[in-house]
């Protein structure tokens, strides 16, 4: 055999060896097969006839919990994909177009203040009509309900990131003549990725708070119950079965740990490469699953073409016209700008007045002026609760969030615990609060209040962790070299760096607190009911009574309070963060 033939055979053998699986492939393949099987089983069950839901009652046998957990997890993942698509589109329009932002941002404020039950009551008939004879219609209604609990804080996070992209990076991208498409995928999405990933975690955990409402759908006098952990929990509460509730807590813990390790821990480790810095901190987050995928041979080679396609798609010089990159609609200068702004404001005002007229005309059929005044007072009481609780949560979680975010190793340990606490439904604490308040003759106006912020305070923690974890290591080293310590370090270095992220967390936390007040101000365990004075209790009581004019009045007043609160407090702070606290 000559030298040429020997080299050719050795090259062929090496090429064949590189496509053969290694030991890491044999570890990763079962995980991939399980994911594909779970998706296939879920799809098969969603295409079953809807009559199967009536013949398969929810059983409190713990043996059914693995299947219920799989169904709930698939719904939440589907809602997460829809939320991510909504975030990229809606957040971009709100941030890039000044006029669109004037409408879209207030609408987003209102959307996050509308209770999940309100969405279900108006959309469930539509989704069931789409696929009337299949379980898929009910599944779409449940996924949409979970979507409404996930999308808003992700959109706020992405919007905040787009508004605070460093000017020097934006100028560099324009200097390289990147189109709007290239700039979006090469600069804006990577810059927003650390905060977006942490808000995805919060959204996933926050969705657990509403799975009970999303998996038990009422249409007229009929209730469609979808198999899932939420339906299991609702049945356990209805039967006052504490053993079943214990099994729910155990199952939730296992599921949260699984999707933390298999989904969010790899995303956090992957997103760390998008941090805006020129020096490495030397303490990057790690993921055993990401390391496993990188060590595989066959799976890695199969993923390379997919990554190449995404990279090529991000480099496509997409333009709306041959004249140049996309320009989002913006007002011209001078007199034309003032005229167009006035016309736009007039259109928005007319639409708002028409919607307000329709709401008032409907509400007047069953509500008096005295009732409106009463509801406004109830709104002020709930507003006081929300402000006090958000302030307390901020004092507690901002320092802890900075501490966790600056230490990736600590964040890796805290992350599953924080996700579990954020996902812990307030319904499970009803027995403790009801029994304690009745036993010790406590004031419900005070002792039911913690339930409002129980599930929403984590928005502040997760966003502050995201801000601290993405804080440039260059700035930390500069502060260390200049010996900036103590309160000066907080005031001049860290708080300005995490402030935009904190505002995003505070906005979503306050909006979620208003939403949670409907559950927290009117609680029930067995035949014992407790109600606190507030707008949430007003909506909950009238929802139970089926008084739709009062329900709409309560939701409209809640949306009004949330919008005014955001306009008068959070939006000015947002503007301050954009103009004074950008990491340029």
C-alpha positions in Angstrom: 0.0 0.0 0.0 1.4 3.4 -1.0 1.5 6.4 1.2 -1.4 8.1 -0.6 -3.7 5.1 -0.1 -2.7 4.9 3.6 -3.5 8.6 4.1 -6.8 8.2 2.2 -7.9 5.2 4.3 -6.8 7.0 7.5 -8.8 10.1 6.5 -11.9 7.9 5.7 -11.6 6.0 9.0 -11.3 9.3 10.9 -14.3 10.8 9.1 -16.3 7.6 9.8 -15.2 7.7 13.5 -16.3 11.3 13.9 -19.9 10.5 12.9 -20.2 7.5 15.3 -21.8 8.2 18.6 -19.6 8.4 21.7 -20.5 7.6 25.3 -22.1 11.1 25.8 -24.4 10.4 22.9 -25.8 7.3 24.7 -26.6 9.5 27.7 -28.2 12.3 25.7 -30.3 10.1 23.4 -32.7 8.8 26.1 -33.4 12.4 27.1 -34.2 13.4 23.5 -36.4 10.3 23.0 -38.3 11.0 26.2 -39.0 14.6 25.1 -40.2 13.4 21.7 -42.4 10.7 23.2 -43.9 13.1 25.7 -44.8 15.5 22.9 -46.2 12.7 20.8 -48.4 11.3 23.6 -49.6 14.8 24.4 -50.5 15.5 20.8 -52.4 12.2 20.6 -54.4 13.0 23.7 -55.3 16.5 22.5 -56.7 15.1 19.3 -59.1 12.7 21.2 -62.8 13.3 21.1 -64.0 15.8 23.7 -66.4 13.3 25.1 -63.4 11.5 26.7 -63.1 14.4 29.2 -66.6 13.6 30.5 -65.9 9.9 30.9 -62.5 10.3 32.6 -63.1 12.0 35.9 -60.2 13.5 37.9 -58.9 10.9 40.3 -57.0 11.7 43.5 -55.0 8.5 43.1 -51.3 9.6 43.3 -50.5 7.1 40.5 -52.2 9.4 38.0 -50.0 12.4 38.9 -47.1 11.6 36.5 -49.6 11.8 33.6 -51.3 14.9 35.0 -47.9 16.5 35.4 -46.9 15.8 31.8 -50.2 17.3 30.5 -49.8 20.5 32.6 -46.1 20.8 31.6 -46.9 20.5 27.9 -49.6 23.2 28.2 -47.2 25.6 30.0 -44.4 25.0 27.5 -46.8 25.6 24.6 -47.9 28.9 26.3 -44.3 29.8 26.8 -43.6 29.5 23.1 -46.6 31.6 22.3 -45.5 34.2 24.9 -42.0 34.4 23.4 -43.4 35.0 19.9 -45.8 37.7 21.3 -42.9 39.3 23.3 -40.6 39.6 20.3 -43.3 41.2 18.1 -45.2 43.3 20.6 -42.2 44.5 22.5 -40.4 45.5 19.3 -43.3 47.6 18.0 -43.8 49.3 21.4 -40.1 50.1 21.7 -39.3 51.1 18.1 -42.3 53.1 17.1 -43.1 56.2 19.2 -46.7 56.4 18.2 -47.3 52.6 18.5 -45.7 52.8 22.0 -48.2 55.4 23.1 -51.0 52.9 22.5 -49.3 49.5 23.0 -47.7 50.3 26.4 -50.9 51.4 28.1 -52.7 48.5 26.5 -50.1 46.2 28.0 -50.7 47.9 31.4 -54.4 47.1 31.1 -53.9 43.5 29.8 -51.8 42.6 32.9 -54.4 44.0 35.2 -57.3 42.0 33.7 -57.8 38.8 35.8 -57.2 35.4 34.1 -60.8 34.5 34.8 -61.8 37.5 32.7 -59.9 36.2 29.7 -61.3 32.7 30.1 -65.0 33.9 30.3 -64.6 35.8 27.0 -62.4 33.4 25.0 -63.3 29.9 26.0 -66.4 29.8 23.6 -64.2 31.0 20.7 -61.6 28.3 21.2 -64.1 25.5 21.7 -65.8 26.6 18.5 -62.5 26.3 16.6 -62.3 22.6 17.2 -65.8 21.6 18.6 -65.4 17.9 18.6 -61.9 17.5 19.9 -60.0 18.0 23.2 -57.8 20.4 21.2 -60.3 23.3 21.6 -60.3 23.0 25.4 -56.5 22.7 25.4 -56.2 25.9 23.3 -58.4 27.7 25.8 -56.3 26.5 28.7 -53.0 27.4 26.9 -54.4 30.9 26.2 -55.3 31.3 29.9 -51.7 30.3 30.9 -50.4 32.6 28.2 -52.1 35.6 29.8 -50.2 34.8 33.0 -46.8 34.5 31.2 -46.6 37.0 28.4 -46.9 40.4 30.0 -43.8 40.4 32.2 -41.7 38.9 29.4 -42.9 41.7 27.1 -42.1 44.4 29.7 -38.6 42.9 30.1 -37.9 42.8 26.4 -39.3 46.3 25.9 -37.1 47.7 28.7 -34.0 46.0 27.2 -34.7 47.5 23.7 -35.1 51.0 25.3 -31.8 50.7 27.1 -29.5 49.3 24.5 -26.2 51.1 24.9 -25.9 54.0 22.4 -22.3 53.1 21.4 -23.3 49.6 20.4 -26.3 50.9 18.4 -24.0 53.4 16.7 -21.5 50.7 15.8 -24.3 48.5 14.3 -25.4 51.4 12.2 -21.8 52.1 11.2 -21.6 48.6 9.9 -24.8 49.3 7.9 -26.7 46.5 9.5 -30.3 46.3 8.4 -33.1 46.3 10.9 -33.3 42.5 10.7 -29.6 42.1 11.3 -29.5 44.6 14.1 -32.5 42.9 15.8 -30.9 39.5 15.9 -27.2 40.5 16.3 -27.6 43.3 18.9 -31.0 43.8 20.4 -32.1 40.2 21.1 -28.6 39.2 22.5 -28.5 42.3 24.7 -32.0 41.4 26.1 -31.3 37.7 26.5 -30.2 37.5 30.2 -33.2 39.5 31.4 -35.5 37.7 29.1 -34.4 34.2 30.3 -34.9 35.1 33.9 -38.4 36.5 33.1 -39.2 33.3 31.2 -38.4 31.4 34.4 -40.7 33.7 36.4 -43.4 33.3 33.8 -43.1 29.6 33.9 -43.4 29.6 37.7 -46.1 32.2 37.7 -48.2 30.1 35.4 -48.6 27.5 38.2 -50.6 30.2 40.1 -53.4 30.0 37.5 -53.4 26.3 36.4 -56.4 25.6 38.6 -58.5 28.2 36.7 -57.1 27.2 33.3 -57.7 23.5 33.6 -61.3 23.7 34.9 -63.3 25.5 32.1 -66.9 26.5 32.6 -69.2 26.9 29.6 -72.7 27.8 30.6 -73.8 25.2 33.1 -71.2 22.7 32.0 -67.6 22.4 33.3 -64.9 20.9 31.2 -62.0 19.6 33.3 -58.7 18.9 31.6 -56.4 16.3 33.2 -53.6 18.1 35.0 -52.0 19.1 38.3 -54.3 22.2 38.5 -57.4 20.0 38.1 -56.0 17.6 40.7 -55.4 20.4 43.1 -58.9 21.9 42.6 -60.4 18.5 43.4 -58.2 18.0 46.5 -59.3 21.5 47.8 -62.9 20.7 47.1 -62.7 17.5 49.0 -60.4 19.0 51.7 -58.0 16.2 51.1 -54.7 17.2 52.8 -52.9 14.0 51.7 -53.7 14.8 48.1 -52.4 18.3 48.5 -49.2 16.9 49.9 -48.8 14.8 46.8 -49.4 17.9 44.7 -46.6 19.7 46.5 -44.2 16.8 46.0 -45.1 16.5 42.3 -44.7 20.2 41.7 -41.3 20.1 43.4 -40.1 17.3 41.1 -41.5 19.0 37.9 -39.9 22.3 38.8 -36.5 20.7 39.5 -36.8 18.8 36.1 -37.5 21.8 33.9 -35.0 23.9 35.9 -32.2 21.4 35.1 -33.4 20.4 31.6 -34.5 23.9 30.3 -33.7 27.0 32.3 -30.3 26.1 33.8 -28.9 25.4 30.2 -30.6 28.7 29.0 -29.0 30.7 31.8 -25.5 29.2 31.1 -26.0 29.8 27.4 -27.2 33.4 27.8 -24.2 34.3 29.9 -22.1 34.7 26.7 -24.3 37.7 25.9 -23.2 39.8 28.9 -21.9 43.2 27.9 -18.3 43.2 29.1 -14.8 43.1 27.8 -13.3 41.1 30.7 -14.6 37.8 32.0 -15.7 37.5 35.6 -14.2 34.0 35.8 -17.3 32.6 37.6 -19.7 31.8 34.8 -22.9 29.8 35.4 -22.7 26.1 34.5 -25.1 23.5 33.2 -24.4 19.8 33.2 -26.9 19.3 30.3 -25.3 22.0 28.2 -21.9 20.4 28.8 -23.3 17.0 27.9 -24.6 18.3 24.6 -21.3 19.9 23.8 -19.4 16.7 24.6 -21.6 14.5 22.3 -20.3 13.7 18.9 -23.3 12.6 16.8 -25.9 14.9 18.3 -23.5 17.8 18.2 -22.9 17.2 14.5 -26.6 16.9 13.9 -27.2 20.3 15.6 -24.4 22.1 13.7 -26.5 22.5 10.5 -29.4 23.8 12.5 -27.2 26.4 14.1 -25.8 27.3 10.8 -29.3 27.9 9.4 -30.2 30.2 12.3 -27.0 32.1 11.9 -27.5 32.6 8.2 -31.1 33.7 8.7 -29.9 36.3 11.2 -27.5 37.7 8.6 -30.0 38.0 5.8 -29.9 41.7 4.7 -33.7 42.0 4.9 -35.1 45.4 3.9 -38.5 46.8 3.4 -37.3 48.7 0.3 -34.1 48.9 -1.7 -33.4 52.3 -0.4 -32.0 51.2 3.0 -32.8 49.5 6.2 -36.2 49.4 7.8 -37.3 52.5 9.5 -40.0 52.1 12.1 -42.8 54.7 11.7 -41.7 58.0 13.2 -43.2 61.4 13.0 -41.5 64.0 10.6 -40.1 67.2 12.0 -41.6 70.6 12.2 -45.2 71.5 11.4 -45.9 68.1 9.7 -44.8 66.4 12.9 -47.1 68.4 15.1 -50.1 67.9 12.7 -49.5 64.2 12.5 -49.1 63.9 16.2 -52.4 65.8 16.7 -54.2 63.6 14.3 -52.8 60.4 15.9 -53.8 61.7 19.4 -57.3 62.5 18.1 -57.7 59.0 16.7 -56.6 57.4 20.0 -58.9 59.7 21.9 -61.9 58.9 19.8 -61.3 55.2 20.1 -60.9 55.5 23.9 -64.0 57.6 24.3 -66.0 55.1 22.2 -64.8 52.1 24.3 -65.5 54.1 27.5 -69.0 54.9 26.3 -69.8 51.3 25.5 -68.6 50.2 28.9 -70.5 52.9 30.8 -73.7 52.2 28.8 -73.5 48.5 29.7 -72.6 49.1 33.4 -75.4 51.6 33.9 -77.9 48.8 33.3 -77.1 47.4 36.8 -75.0 49.9 38.7 -75.9 53.1 40.4 -73.7 56.2 41.0 -73.4 55.2 44.7 -72.1 51.8 43.6 -69.4 53.5 41.4 -68.2 55.6 44.4 -68.1 52.5 46.6 -66.0 50.6 44.0 -63.6 53.6 43.8 -63.1 53.5 47.5 -62.5 49.7 47.4 -59.9 50.4 44.7 -58.1 52.9 46.9 -58.0 50.3 49.7 -56.5 47.7 47.4 -54.1 50.3 46.0 -52.8 51.0 49.6 -52.2 47.3 50.1 -50.4 46.9 46.8 -48.1 50.0 47.5 -47.2 48.9 51.0 -46.5 45.3 50.0 -44.4 46.2 46.9 -42.4 48.6 49.0 -41.7 45.9 51.6 -40.9 43.3 49.0 -38.4 45.8 47.3 -36.6 46.4 50.6 -36.2 42.7 51.1 -35.5 41.3 47.6 -33.4 44.0 45.9 -30.3 43.4 48.2 -30.8 39.7 48.1 -31.2 39.7 44.3 -28.0 41.6 43.8 -26.2 39.2 46.2 -27.5 36.2 44.2 -27.0 37.8 40.8 -23.3 38.6 41.4 -22.5 35.1 42.4 -23.4 32.6 39.6 -22.6 29.6 41.9 -25.0 30.8 44.5 -27.6 31.6 41.8 -27.3 28.0 40.6 -28.3 26.8 44.0 -31.0 29.4 44.7 -32.6 29.2 41.3 -34.7 25.9 41.9 -35.8 27.1 45.3 -36.9 30.5 43.9 -38.8 28.9 41.1 -40.6 26.6 43.5 -41.5 29.5 45.8 -42.7 31.5 42.9 -44.8 28.6 41.6 -46.3 27.8 44.9 -50.1 28.4 44.5 -51.7 30.6 47.1 -54.6 28.2 47.2 -52.4 25.8 49.2 -52.1 28.3 52.0 -55.8 29.0 52.3 -56.2 26.4 55.2 -53.4 28.0 57.2 -54.7 31.6 56.8 -58.4 30.8 57.3 -57.8 28.6 60.3 -55.3 31.0 61.9 -57.6 34.1 61.3 -60.7 32.3 62.7 -58.8 30.7 65.6 -57.1 33.9 66.9 -59.9 36.4 65.8 -57.5 38.3 63.5 -58.4 41.1 61.2 -58.8 39.8 57.6 -58.0 43.2 56.1 -54.5 42.8 57.5 -53.8 39.1 57.6 -55.1 38.3 54.1 -52.9 41.0 52.6 -49.7 38.8 52.4 -51.5 36.5 50.0 -51.5 39.3 47.5 -47.8 39.6 47.2 -47.0 35.9 47.8 -46.8 35.0 44.2 -45.8 38.4 42.7 -42.9 39.5 44.8 -40.7 37.1 42.9 -41.0 39.3 39.8 -38.8 41.8 41.7 -36.3 39.1 42.8 -35.9 37.5 39.3 -35.5 40.8 37.5 -32.9 42.1 40.0 -31.0 38.8 39.7 -31.1 39.3 35.9 -29.8 42.9 36.2 -27.0 41.9 38.6 -26.0 38.9 36.6 -25.7 41.0 33.4 -23.9 43.9 35.2 -20.6 44.3 33.3 -17.6 42.9 35.1 -15.6 45.9 33.8 -17.6 48.2 36.0 -17.2 45.9 39.0 -13.5 45.9 38.6 -13.4 49.7 38.1 -15.4 50.2 41.4 -13.0 47.8 43.2 -9.9 49.6 41.9 -11.3 53.0 42.9 -12.1 51.5 46.4 -15.8 52.3 46.1 -17.4 50.5 49.0 -20.5 50.4 51.2 -23.4 52.7 50.6 -21.4 54.6 47.9 -21.0 51.3 46.0 -24.8 50.8 46.1 -25.7 54.3 45.2 -23.1 55.0 42.4 -22.5 51.5 41.0 -25.0 48.7 41.6 -28.4 50.4 42.1 -28.0 52.4 38.8 -27.1 49.2 37.0 -30.0 47.1 38.2 -32.6 50.0 38.3 -34.1 49.4 34.8 -34.5 45.7 35.7 -36.0 46.6 39.0 -38.6 48.9 37.4 -39.6 46.1 35.0 -40.0 43.7 38.0 -41.9 46.3 40.1 -44.3 47.0 37.2 -45.1 43.4 36.7 -45.2 42.7 40.4 -47.7 45.5 41.0 -49.9 44.4 38.1 -49.8 40.8 39.3 -50.6 41.9 42.8 -53.8 43.6 41.6 -54.7 40.4 39.7 -53.9 38.3 42.8 -56.1 40.4 45.0 -59.2 38.7 43.5 -58.0 35.4 45.0 -56.3 36.9 48.2 -59.1 39.2 49.4 -61.8 36.5 49.3 -60.7 33.1 50.5 -62.6 29.9 51.3 -61.8 26.6 52.9 -64.6 24.2 53.2 -67.7 26.2 54.4 -65.6 28.9 56.0 -65.3 32.2 54.0 -63.2 35.3 54.8 -63.4 38.6 52.9 -61.2 41.7 53.2 -62.3 45.1 52.1 -61.0 45.8 48.7 -61.5 45.7 44.9 -60.4 42.1 44.6 -63.0 40.9 47.0 -65.6 43.0 45.2 -64.8 41.3 41.9 -64.6 37.8 43.4 -68.0 38.1 45.2 -69.8 39.5 42.1 -68.2 36.8 39.9 -69.6 34.1 42.2 -73.0 35.9 42.1 -72.9 36.2 38.3 -73.5 40.0 38.3 -71.8 40.9 35.1 -72.3 44.7 35.2 -70.6 44.9 38.5 -67.9 42.5 37.3 -67.1 44.7 34.4 -67.2 47.8 36.6 -64.7 46.2 39.0 -62.4 45.2 36.2 -62.7 48.6 34.5 -61.8 50.4 37.8 -58.9 48.0 38.4 -57.5 48.7 34.9 -58.0 52.4 35.6 -56.0 52.3 38.8 -53.2 50.1 37.3 -52.9 52.4 34.3 -52.8 55.6 36.3 -50.4 54.1 38.8 -48.0 53.1 35.9 -48.4 56.4 34.2 -47.8 58.5 37.3 -45.0 56.5 38.9 -43.4 53.7 36.9 -43.3 55.3 33.5 -41.4 58.5 34.7 -39.0 56.1 36.5 -38.7 54.2 33.2 -37.9 57.4 31.3 -35.3 58.3 34.0 -33.6 54.9 33.6 -33.5 55.3 29.9 -32.0 58.7 29.9 -29.7 58.7 32.9 -28.9 55.1 33.8 -28.0 53.5 30.5 -24.7 51.5 30.5 -23.1 53.5 27.7 
